[in-house]
Structure formats: C-alpha cells, structure tokens
Amino acid sequence: MGSSNGLHARPADLITREARRWESRIEFIGESRRVDGKSILDVLTLAAEQGTRLVIEATGPDADKALEAIGRLFDCNFNELGEDNLNPIG
C-alpha cells in the first residue's frame, strides 16, 4: 500500500472515482475478502492499513487501462502532497 495512513477515506474515494470511470468490473481482494472497487463503502471495509497487500482484478473491455489508471494512484501515493497534480488542467 502506498499511503502512509493506509486506505482511509481520501484514497478510497480517489480509487472508487477512478474505478467508476471504466466499464470493466473492478475488484479488490485483501486477505480473504473480495469487494467491488466501484463502491467506497466496500473498499473501506477492507480496513487496509499501511503494508497491507491488495490484489486488484479487472475484467472487461477496458480492464488493462483501468488497472493502469488505478495503479498510478498507488504509484503517486494518492498524491499525498495535494490533489492538484492528479488531474492537471490542459
């Protein structure tokens, strides 16, 4: 997990907003729980703390692109320095 605080409300919101942009089904798997990646409540129920391993599965016509986009959120640490760089204008 990238965020130093784990998967709390702000990162979960960013993930689910990104997931809903894609047609594909997106699921997060943590330990023995599988949840809908487009539902913030489901994602929050994972209670993923820093260091938790999550598997992200996407199935559908744009699955590869969806996984890349969600992966970028993790790679940029959910942009802990501010959201301005996540969605640059222009």
Z-matrix of the N, CA and C atoms (Angstrom, degrees):
N
C 1 1.443
C 2 1.512 1 108.51
N 3 1.317 2 116.86 1 136.96
C 4 1.439 3 121.05 2 -177.78
C 5 1.505 4 115.32 3 -81.68
N 6 1.312 5 120.40 4 -40.93
C 7 1.451 6 122.34 5 -173.78
C 8 1.518 7 110.92 6 -69.94
N 9 1.347 8 116.11 7 135.97
C 10 1.453 9 120.24 8 -179.34
C 11 1.514 10 111.80 9 -67.96
N 12 1.317 11 117.90 10 -17.18
C 13 1.463 12 122.28 11 179.45
C 14 1.522 13 112.64 12 -101.52
N 15 1.312 14 118.03 13 4.29
C 16 1.449 15 120.45 14 -176.47
C 17 1.523 16 110.83 15 82.97
N 18 1.303 17 114.92 16 -166.02
C 19 1.467 18 121.03 17 -175.44
C 20 1.529 19 109.29 18 -93.92
N 21 1.323 20 115.45 19 74.08
C 22 1.459 21 121.09 20 179.83
C 23 1.526 22 109.35 21 -88.30
N 24 1.324 23 117.52 22 -168.35
C 25 1.466 24 121.90 23 -170.57
C 26 1.522 25 113.89 24 -58.85
N 27 1.320 26 119.13 25 -44.31
C 28 1.472 27 120.23 26 -176.36
C 29 1.530 28 112.20 27 -64.44
N 30 1.338 29 119.27 28 -52.23
C 31 1.466 30 117.91 29 176.94
C 32 1.527 31 112.73 30 -62.20
N 33 1.331 32 117.63 31 -37.84
C 34 1.468 33 120.10 32 178.79
C 35 1.525 34 110.56 33 -62.06
N 36 1.331 35 116.40 34 -38.92
C 37 1.469 36 120.61 35 177.86
C 38 1.521 37 110.32 36 -64.38
N 39 1.328 38 117.29 37 -44.60
C 40 1.470 39 120.46 38 179.48
C 41 1.524 40 111.14 39 -62.74
N 42 1.315 41 116.70 40 -42.39
C 43 1.469 42 121.18 41 179.88
C 44 1.525 43 110.93 42 -63.12
N 45 1.323 44 116.59 43 -48.93
C 46 1.463 45 118.43 44 -175.90
C 47 1.521 46 111.75 45 -69.25
N 48 1.326 47 116.95 46 -33.99
C 49 1.474 48 118.50 47 175.63
C 50 1.520 49 110.27 48 -63.69
N 51 1.327 50 116.35 49 -42.37
C 52 1.467 51 119.79 50 178.34
C 53 1.526 52 109.98 51 -65.62
N 54 1.315 53 118.08 52 -44.27
C 55 1.467 54 122.04 53 -178.02
C 56 1.525 55 111.58 54 -60.50
N 57 1.328 56 116.73 55 -37.84
C 58 1.472 57 120.17 56 -178.85
C 59 1.519 58 112.77 57 -70.69
N 60 1.316 59 118.22 58 -13.75
C 61 1.470 60 120.93 59 177.39
C 62 1.529 61 111.89 60 -72.65
N 63 1.326 62 117.03 61 -16.50
C 64 1.454 63 121.77 62 -172.32
C 65 1.515 64 111.17 63 -108.69
N 66 1.312 65 115.49 64 147.64
C 67 1.465 66 121.76 65 179.58
C 68 1.530 67 111.50 66 -72.02
N 69 1.314 68 116.70 67 -32.00
C 70 1.458 69 121.65 68 -175.50
C 71 1.525 70 112.95 69 -62.57
N 72 1.312 71 114.99 70 154.20
C 73 1.464 72 121.83 71 172.60
C 74 1.526 73 106.78 72 -77.32
N 75 1.321 74 116.66 73 131.14
C 76 1.463 75 121.59 74 -178.13
C 77 1.521 76 108.06 75 -125.28
N 78 1.339 77 114.93 76 127.50
C 79 1.464 78 119.95 77 -179.47
C 80 1.523 79 109.96 78 -129.84
N 81 1.323 80 114.28 79 146.46
C 82 1.461 81 121.73 80 174.67
C 83 1.517 82 107.90 81 -111.27
N 84 1.331 83 115.88 82 135.39
C 85 1.445 84 120.98 83 -179.58
C 86 1.527 85 107.57 84 -121.44
N 87 1.319 86 115.36 85 122.04
C 88 1.447 87 121.30 86 178.13
C 89 1.511 88 109.01 87 -131.67
N 90 1.316 89 116.52 88 123.09
C 91 1.462 90 122.80 89 -175.01
C 92 1.521 91 109.35 90 51.63
N 93 1.313 92 119.68 91 -111.60
C 94 1.472 93 119.99 92 -176.90
C 95 1.521 94 111.95 93 -109.81
N 96 1.324 95 117.22 94 18.89
C 97 1.466 96 121.39 95 -174.96
C 98 1.525 97 110.80 96 -118.86
N 99 1.328 98 116.71 97 133.89
C 100 1.463 99 123.17 98 177.61
C 101 1.529 100 106.92 99 -118.83
N 102 1.362 101 116.10 100 127.36
C 103 1.465 102 119.00 101 -176.74
C 104 1.527 103 111.06 102 -131.11
N 105 1.321 104 114.68 103 159.97
C 106 1.461 105 123.17 104 177.30
C 107 1.530 106 108.83 105 -73.32
N 108 1.316 107 117.50 106 118.96
C 109 1.457 108 122.70 107 -179.02
C 110 1.514 109 114.32 108 -70.75
N 111 1.323 110 117.36 109 -7.06
C 112 1.458 111 120.65 110 179.19
C 113 1.525 112 111.74 111 -97.90
N 114 1.320 113 117.27 112 0.75
C 115 1.458 114 122.64 113 -179.20
C 116 1.521 115 109.96 114 -113.42
N 117 1.335 116 116.83 115 114.37
C 118 1.462 117 119.56 116 -179.31
C 119 1.530 118 111.06 117 -61.21
N 120 1.323 119 117.67 118 -38.13
C 121 1.463 120 119.57 119 179.01
C 122 1.518 121 111.29 120 -63.17
N 123 1.330 122 116.64 121 -42.58
C 124 1.466 123 120.16 122 177.87
C 125 1.523 124 111.04 123 -62.28
N 126 1.323 125 116.74 124 -45.34
C 127 1.466 126 120.73 125 -178.48
C 128 1.538 127 110.20 126 -63.20
N 129 1.320 128 116.75 127 -41.04
C 130 1.464 129 119.90 128 179.22
C 131 1.523 130 112.11 129 -65.28
N 132 1.345 131 117.84 130 -29.60
C 133 1.464 132 119.87 131 179.86
C 134 1.523 133 112.66 132 -66.47
N 135 1.328 134 117.29 133 -14.46
C 136 1.467 135 119.84 134 175.83
C 137 1.524 136 110.90 135 -67.25
N 138 1.341 137 117.01 136 -23.85
C 139 1.467 138 122.20 137 -179.08
C 140 1.529 139 110.75 138 47.39
N 141 1.330 140 115.99 139 45.03
C 142 1.461 141 122.22 140 -175.61
C 143 1.528 142 110.56 141 -77.05
N 144 1.316 143 115.55 142 112.48
C 145 1.453 144 121.75 143 177.45
C 146 1.518 145 109.03 144 -87.89
N 147 1.335 146 115.81 145 168.76
C 148 1.454 147 119.56 146 177.82
C 149 1.524 148 108.91 147 -54.93
N 150 1.318 149 115.81 148 134.59
C 151 1.458 150 122.06 149 -179.81
C 152 1.520 151 113.90 150 93.08
N 153 1.321 152 117.61 151 -8.80
C 154 1.460 153 121.20 152 178.09
C 155 1.522 154 109.63 153 -68.04
N 156 1.317 155 116.02 154 135.54
C 157 1.468 156 120.41 155 176.06
C 158 1.518 157 108.94 156 -91.29
N 159 1.327 158 114.88 157 126.73
C 160 1.454 159 121.41 158 176.62
C 161 1.519 160 109.12 159 -120.29
N 162 1.300 161 116.52 160 144.77
C 163 1.459 162 122.43 161 172.36
C 164 1.521 163 105.53 162 -108.88
N 165 1.323 164 115.52 163 135.02
C 166 1.462 165 120.70 164 177.33
C 167 1.515 166 107.10 165 -113.61
N 168 1.327 167 116.16 166 125.25
C 169 1.455 168 121.39 167 177.44
C 170 1.520 169 109.13 168 -117.23
N 171 1.303 170 115.68 169 137.66
C 172 1.467 171 121.36 170 176.23
C 173 1.522 172 108.07 171 -133.23
N 174 1.316 173 115.55 172 133.76
C 175 1.461 174 120.91 173 176.65
C 176 1.513 175 108.65 174 -132.73
N 177 1.308 176 114.93 175 131.21
C 178 1.454 177 120.37 176 -179.82
C 179 1.509 178 111.02 177 144.33
N 180 1.326 179 116.31 178 -177.19
C 181 1.454 180 121.74 179 -172.36
C 182 1.530 181 114.97 180 -65.87
N 183 1.330 182 118.21 181 -25.94
C 184 1.466 183 120.20 182 -178.54
C 185 1.531 184 111.38 183 -119.79
N 186 1.332 185 116.02 184 27.95
C 187 1.463 186 121.90 185 -175.09
C 188 1.530 187 112.61 186 -57.55
N 189 1.328 188 117.37 187 -45.14
C 190 1.467 189 120.04 188 -177.99
C 191 1.526 190 111.30 189 -61.48
N 192 1.309 191 116.36 190 -45.35
C 193 1.467 192 120.33 191 -179.96
C 194 1.528 193 111.18 192 -65.77
N 195 1.327 194 116.36 193 -39.03
C 196 1.469 195 120.47 194 178.89
C 197 1.527 196 110.42 195 -62.83
N 198 1.324 197 117.02 196 -45.27
C 199 1.462 198 120.52 197 179.41
C 200 1.522 199 111.49 198 -62.93
N 201 1.332 200 116.77 199 -39.76
C 202 1.463 201 120.42 200 177.44
C 203 1.529 202 110.83 201 -61.57
N 204 1.315 203 116.69 202 -45.32
C 205 1.462 204 121.38 203 -177.95
C 206 1.530 205 111.30 204 -64.93
N 207 1.313 206 116.79 205 -43.83
C 208 1.465 207 120.31 206 179.09
C 209 1.528 208 110.01 207 -68.23
N 210 1.309 209 116.27 208 -38.61
C 211 1.465 210 120.39 209 176.86
C 212 1.521 211 112.37 210 -59.55
N 213 1.340 212 116.65 211 -37.20
C 214 1.469 213 120.15 212 177.83
C 215 1.522 214 111.51 213 -61.97
N 216 1.336 215 117.27 214 -35.09
C 217 1.468 216 119.83 215 177.22
C 218 1.525 217 110.75 216 -61.26
N 219 1.335 218 115.70 217 -43.88
C 220 1.459 219 119.76 218 177.93
C 221 1.528 220 110.45 219 -66.97
N 222 1.346 221 116.63 220 -42.66
C 223 1.462 222 121.01 221 -178.72
C 224 1.525 223 112.66 222 -60.19
N 225 1.330 224 116.71 223 -36.67
C 226 1.469 225 119.99 224 -178.77
C 227 1.526 226 110.87 225 -92.81
N 228 1.350 227 116.13 226 16.33
C 229 1.462 228 121.33 227 176.00
C 230 1.516 229 111.25 228 57.73
N 231 1.325 230 116.48 229 35.17
C 232 1.462 231 123.47 230 -177.66
C 233 1.518 232 110.22 231 55.73
N 234 1.335 233 113.53 232 28.66
C 235 1.459 234 122.27 233 177.85
C 236 1.528 235 111.54 234 49.50
N 237 1.338 236 115.57 235 57.50
C 238 1.457 237 121.07 236 -176.50
C 239 1.520 238 113.64 237 -60.23
N 240 1.328 239 117.09 238 -16.28
C 241 1.455 240 119.49 239 178.70
C 242 1.516 241 111.95 240 -82.57
N 243 1.306 242 117.52 241 -7.22
C 244 1.468 243 121.69 242 -179.53
C 245 1.505 244 110.30 243 142.35
N 246 1.322 245 117.48 244 153.77
C 247 1.459 246 121.60 245 -177.23
C 248 1.521 247 113.12 246 -81.22
N 249 1.323 248 118.75 247 -11.32
C 250 1.461 249 121.09 248 -174.56
C 251 1.521 250 113.31 249 -55.45
N 252 1.326 251 117.81 250 -35.33
C 253 1.453 252 120.89 251 -176.25
C 254 1.522 253 113.32 252 -83.21
N 255 1.338 254 118.24 253 -11.99
C 256 1.447 255 119.65 254 179.27
C 257 1.515 256 113.11 255 -71.07
N 258 1.305 257 116.22 256 -39.27
C 259 1.456 258 121.06 257 -177.75
C 260 1.523 259 109.84 258 -125.93
N 261 1.331 260 116.83 259 71.68
C 262 1.463 261 117.96 260 -177.79
C 263 1.517 262 111.91 261 -64.00
N 264 1.299 263 115.93 262 145.86
C 265 1.467 264 122.75 263 178.22
C 266 1.513 265 107.96 264 -84.15
N 267 1.346 266 115.07 265 133.21
C 268 1.456 267 120.02 266 176.17
C 269 1.404 268 113.86 267 88.84
